[in-house]
Structure formats: C-alpha cells, structure tokens
Amino acid sequence: MNNGNIQVNSLLEEEYRLTEEQKSNYRQDGHILLNNVADTRLIDEFRPVIGAEVKRQNSQSVPLSERGTYGRAFIQISNIWEHNEEVRRFVLARRFAQIAANLMGVDGVRIYHDQALFKEPGGGHTPWHQDQIYWPLDTMNTITMWMPLVDVSAEVGSMTFVSGSYHRGFISKLVISDESHKTLGEYIENSGLPQVNYGAMRAGDATFHAGWTLHCAPGTPTETMREVMTIIYVADRTRILEPDSKARENDLKKWMPGKQPGDWVDSPLNPLVFGK
C-alpha cells in the first residue's frame, strides 16, 4: 500500500469530534449541518470513482422533459459499495459511522444502504417526504449522511428540513410524489414547525437527518450536476418490522436479503461499521 492510500485510510478512520451542543441540536431538530466531514483529499480521491460508477450503472435514457416528478428529481444509484472496492472504503468509513452513532446517541451503527443522488442540470425538485416510510425498521434511530461531492451554490442549496418533525414519527404513507409534496406541504404549514435550509455547502460538508424528518430539495437551475453521495445508517440491534407496504416489502428483500420480520438487521449487506 502506498503512502497516499495510507493517508486516505487514516482520514477515513479519524474521529470527527462533535460538541455536546451539536448532539443536542440534532436530537432536538432531527437534522444538522457539519462542515469538512470529508476534506479535499477525500473528495479528490472518491469523487471520480463514485461519478464513474454512477455513469456506468445509470440506465436512464428518457429525456429530462419527458420524465415524471420522481425521474426529474435525480439520477439514483444505490449500494455502490457492493460493486466497487474503492467506494466500499468510503461507505464503510469509521469516521462517518461514528458521527452517525454519536448524533443518535447509540453504541453502534450498521449500513442500511448507500445512494448516489445526482441532480442533473435543470433537474426538478424532490417533493416533501419521510425516508423511513420505505424502511421496515423497528427503531427511531436511523440517520442519513448527505454529502455533496462538489460545491453547492446558495442558488441550489441543501435540502430543506422541518425541525422537530421526526419526533412525530410516521406522518403519511405517501411515497415521493406530487401528492406527497402537496399533502405534506399542507401538513407542515398547519404544524407551525420551522423549516431550515442550510444554503450553500462546500464539497465534503454534510448534513445528517433522521429517517422520520420531513424534508425536500429544490430543483437545479444551474448548468452543473449536483453530485451528492448519501449513506444511510441504522442503530445496531434493530429488529425488522413486518412490511406494511409494497415499498417496505421491496426494501426488506433488497437491503436485508434472507432476513424475516423479527430478525436483527444484520444481513451481509448490513455490516457493523461502528461499535462492537
């Protein structure tokens, strides 16, 4: 292993120190922005590899103008770590997993899955939704790291989060759609809960949000691709729920193969990345 790889591996293992205030704010709001989670050396190392995998696996051939709302929102490639050893190093990094565990206040976390979410130039908005309606997981302790691999201008911004919404748990069964945007938008307006958009982000900054946190994302009015890599974590020692929707049935089969309701979330696709 050359010195460059040794240095990158060290950065992937290095602890990101959180303050007590940051942990408290996350547990109150269900979202947080952290700066420089991955420095320029990590971005330079992994952005080209992730981008190449997105290009290789992307099967979208329909023009942007002819797609539905979900299709216009982003190019979505999942579990890249299964197919690329370099991306595996990034996704399974102890540095990111430790942040996830410390924000949630749990002893250990496992991978649920990863997703590259590349919003194309002129791409549409991502409607209001809760991630966890897709996940048959018997816990409140789920979290997503959302990291741009390129600088994101204020014009594009981060996702918009509804502070405190995750404490309400399940709100609506609606999957990401025009209907979810309208219905949840009305719910948010009536709830009185504040909305937060962190604005411009540098490559390697990251937001973390809970699985039940209501959120959406604006479209991309710029001529550049919004390249984002996400990693979804679930607390260790979490049981699988009986799926109550087709979406959750699909997730059980895809992300926890061979497992049944009541089992632990510990399939080969759910490695323990922090904890014992």
C-alpha positions in Angstrom: 0.0 0.0 0.0 1.5 3.4 -1.0 1.7 6.4 1.2 -1.3 8.0 -0.5 -3.6 5.1 0.4 -2.3 5.0 3.9 -3.1 8.7 4.3 -6.6 8.3 2.8 -7.3 5.3 5.1 -6.2 7.3 8.1 -8.5 10.1 7.2 -11.4 7.6 6.8 -10.7 6.4 10.3 -10.0 9.7 12.0 -12.6 10.8 14.6 -14.8 13.9 13.9 -15.3 15.5 17.2 -18.8 16.7 17.9 -19.7 19.2 20.6 -22.4 18.5 23.2 -24.3 21.4 21.6 -24.2 19.8 18.2 -25.5 16.5 19.6 -28.3 18.2 21.5 -29.3 20.3 18.5 -29.5 17.2 16.3 -31.6 15.3 18.8 -34.0 18.3 19.1 -34.3 19.2 15.4 -33.6 15.8 13.6 -31.1 17.4 11.3 -27.7 19.2 11.4 -25.0 20.6 9.0 -21.4 19.6 9.8 -18.5 21.3 7.9 -15.5 19.5 6.5 -16.7 15.9 7.2 -14.5 14.9 4.3 -11.6 17.1 3.4 -10.4 17.9 -0.1 -8.1 14.9 -0.2 -11.0 12.5 0.4 -13.2 14.3 -2.2 -10.4 14.3 -4.8 -9.9 10.5 -4.1 -13.5 9.4 -4.2 -15.5 11.8 -6.3 -14.1 10.5 -9.6 -14.7 6.9 -8.6 -18.3 7.5 -7.4 -19.0 9.5 -10.6 -17.7 6.8 -12.8 -19.9 4.2 -11.1 -23.0 6.5 -11.5 -22.2 6.8 -15.2 -21.6 3.1 -15.6 -24.8 2.0 -13.8 -27.2 4.7 -14.9 -29.7 3.3 -17.3 -31.8 6.4 -17.6 -32.3 7.2 -21.3 -35.6 9.2 -21.2 -35.1 13.0 -21.7 -35.5 15.0 -18.6 -38.5 16.8 -20.0 -40.4 13.5 -20.6 -39.9 12.1 -17.1 -42.3 12.2 -14.1 -41.6 14.1 -11.0 -39.5 11.4 -9.4 -37.5 10.8 -12.5 -36.7 14.5 -12.9 -35.6 14.8 -9.2 -32.3 12.9 -9.6 -30.3 10.0 -11.0 -30.3 7.5 -8.2 -27.7 4.7 -7.9 -27.8 2.5 -4.8 -25.4 0.3 -2.9 -22.4 1.3 -5.0 -20.2 -0.2 -2.3 -21.3 -3.7 -3.3 -19.8 -3.2 -6.8 -16.7 -1.1 -6.2 -13.9 -1.7 -3.7 -12.8 1.9 -3.7 -16.4 3.1 -2.9 -16.6 0.4 -0.3 -13.7 2.1 1.6 -15.7 5.4 1.6 -19.1 4.0 2.5 -17.8 1.8 5.3 -15.6 4.6 6.8 -15.5 4.6 10.6 -15.3 8.4 10.5 -18.8 8.9 9.1 -20.3 6.0 11.0 -19.0 7.3 14.3 -20.7 10.7 13.6 -23.9 8.9 12.9 -23.7 6.9 16.2 -22.7 9.9 18.3 -25.5 12.1 16.9 -28.1 9.4 17.6 -26.5 8.5 21.0 -26.2 4.8 20.2 -23.3 2.4 20.7 -23.1 1.1 17.2 -24.5 1.5 13.7 -24.9 -0.7 10.6 -25.1 0.2 6.9 -28.7 0.2 5.6 -27.6 1.2 2.1 -25.9 4.0 0.2 -27.3 6.1 -2.6 -25.6 8.4 -5.1 -28.1 11.2 -5.9 -27.0 13.2 -8.9 -29.4 16.0 -9.8 -29.0 16.9 -13.4 -28.8 20.5 -14.8 -32.3 21.7 -14.9 -33.4 18.8 -12.7 -36.7 19.1 -10.8 -37.4 19.4 -7.1 -37.5 16.5 -4.7 -41.0 16.5 -3.1 -41.7 16.5 0.6 -41.3 13.1 2.2 -40.1 11.0 5.1 -37.4 8.4 4.2 -38.5 5.9 6.8 -41.8 5.1 5.1 -39.7 2.9 2.8 -37.8 1.2 5.6 -39.3 -1.7 7.7 -37.1 -0.9 10.7 -38.3 -1.1 14.3 -36.4 2.0 15.6 -36.3 5.7 15.6 -32.6 5.5 15.3 -31.9 5.9 11.6 -29.9 8.6 10.0 -28.7 9.7 6.6 -25.5 11.4 5.7 -26.0 13.7 2.7 -22.6 14.8 1.3 -22.1 16.9 -1.9 -19.1 15.9 -3.8 -19.0 19.4 -5.5 -19.6 22.8 -4.1 -23.3 23.6 -3.9 -24.2 27.2 -4.5 -26.8 29.1 -2.5 -28.9 29.1 -5.6 -29.2 25.3 -5.3 -28.8 25.0 -1.6 -29.0 22.0 0.7 -32.2 20.1 1.4 -34.9 21.8 3.4 -35.7 20.2 6.7 -38.7 20.5 9.1 -37.2 20.9 12.5 -38.6 18.6 15.2 -40.8 16.7 12.7 -39.1 13.4 13.4 -40.4 13.3 16.9 -43.8 12.8 15.4 -42.7 9.5 13.8 -44.9 8.3 10.9 -46.9 11.1 9.4 -48.0 9.8 6.0 -47.7 6.7 3.9 -47.2 8.7 0.7 -44.1 7.9 -1.3 -42.1 10.7 -3.0 -44.6 12.2 -5.5 -46.6 15.3 -6.4 -49.2 14.1 -3.9 -46.7 13.8 -1.1 -45.5 17.3 -1.8 -49.0 18.8 -1.7 -50.3 16.8 1.3 -47.2 17.1 3.4 -46.8 20.7 2.4 -50.2 21.4 3.9 -49.4 19.4 7.0 -46.1 21.4 7.5 -47.9 24.7 7.0 -50.5 23.8 9.7 -48.0 22.3 12.1 -46.2 25.5 12.8 -42.8 23.7 12.8 -39.9 25.7 11.4 -38.2 24.9 8.1 -34.4 25.1 7.7 -32.3 25.2 4.5 -28.6 25.4 5.1 -27.9 27.2 1.8 -24.5 26.9 0.1 -22.3 23.9 1.0 -18.8 23.0 0.2 -17.8 19.7 -1.2 -17.2 17.4 1.8 -19.6 19.2 4.1 -22.5 17.1 5.1 -26.0 17.2 6.5 -27.3 14.4 8.7 -31.0 13.9 9.2 -33.2 11.3 10.9 -35.3 8.9 9.0 -38.6 10.4 10.1 -37.5 14.0 9.4 -39.7 15.7 6.8 -37.5 17.1 4.0 -37.5 18.2 0.4 -34.9 19.6 -2.1 -35.1 22.4 -4.7 -34.5 21.8 -8.4 -31.2 22.7 -10.1 -31.4 25.9 -12.1 -27.7 25.8 -12.9 -25.8 24.2 -15.7 -23.8 21.9 -13.5 -24.6 18.5 -12.0 -25.4 18.4 -8.2 -23.3 15.4 -7.2 -24.3 14.0 -3.8 -23.4 10.8 -2.0 -25.5 9.5 0.8 -25.0 6.8 3.4 -28.0 5.5 5.5 -27.3 4.1 8.9 -29.4 2.1 11.3 -28.6 1.5 15.0 -27.2 -1.9 15.8 -29.5 -4.4 17.4 -32.5 -3.2 15.4 -35.3 -5.6 14.6 -37.1 -5.9 11.2 -40.7 -4.9 11.1 -43.4 -6.8 9.2 -43.7 -4.8 6.0 -47.0 -2.9 5.7 -46.5 -1.6 2.2 -45.1 -2.8 -1.1 -42.2 -0.3 -0.7 -41.2 -1.9 2.6 -41.6 -5.4 1.2 -39.2 -4.4 -1.6 -36.7 -2.9 0.9 -36.7 -6.0 3.0 -35.8 -8.1 0.0 -33.3 -5.7 -1.4 -31.4 -4.4 1.6 -31.8 -7.3 4.1 -31.7 -10.4 1.9 -32.6 -13.7 3.6 -34.0 -11.9 6.7 -37.5 -12.1 8.0 -39.7 -9.8 10.2 -38.5 -10.0 13.8 -34.9 -10.8 12.8 -32.0 -8.4 13.6 -30.9 -6.1 10.8 -27.6 -7.9 10.2 -27.5 -9.4 6.7 -24.2 -9.4 4.8 -25.5 -6.1 3.3 -25.7 -4.5 6.7 -22.2 -4.6 8.1 -21.4 -3.1 11.5 -19.3 -0.1 10.7 -19.0 1.4 14.2 -19.3 -0.3 17.6 -18.7 -3.8 18.9 
